[in-house]
Amino acid sequence: MNDELFERILVPIASPEDAEATARAIRPHLDAGTTLIVTHVTRGTDAETTIKTGRDQFAGATYETFSDILYRRDLEFEWVTLEAREVTEALVDAVEMTTATVVAFTPRDMDTWKQTLAGDPGNRLIREAAVPVMVFPNQQS
């Protein structure tokens, strides 16, 4: 892979199931020395995205699942829990906050009604992120 582009990968994960799917999808594509910025967004009330101090139990279980599947000594890991009103906005903000060079995720299971109501967060992330966004197929769907 291109060393500079894949130097710091922001990896949003929503749940332990999503963490498993994402870890399995990206695992074969990672080079030694890559930094994975594994990110979970919790709902907040402030207008701005903030990095949440400490880890809540759900985020901790989500990170643990990801680490169990993907842990390699030749990778660097950063664990970032964000608090925001809106997930997509938080991830767009996180790119700058963490100096990510690319975003990589697997699509969530969303039916057509949810996509219509939620505005398809994955598609919005692709349009609004200041760095390239890679979407890996979710093999578990």
C-alpha positions, 0 to 999 in steps of 0.5 A: 500500500501507499505508505503515506496514505495508509499511515494513520487509518481512522476505523469507526466501529459501532458495536462488537459485531461491527468491530468483528466485521471491520477487523476481519475485512481490513486485516489482509490489507494492513502493512507493518507500521500502520497506525489504526485509530479505532473510534467509537462515537457515543451520543452527546448533547454538545454541538461540538465533537469532543474526545471522551475521557475514560471508556464506557463499558460498551465502547470497551467491549467494542474495542476488545472485540476489534483487538482480539481479532486484529491484534498484531505487534507490527501495528500501532493502535490508538483508541478514541471514544468521541462524544457528539450529537451526530455520528457522521459529523463526529467522524468528519471532525475526528479525521482532523482531530487525530490527523488520520490520512484515510478512513476505512469501514464496513457498511452497517446493516441498514434497510432502505427506510433507515437509510432514508431517515438517517441520510445514509451516514456512510454515504455522507461520510464519503462525501464530507471527509477531508481524506479518502474513505475506503469501504470494505465489504461486510462479509457477515451481512 
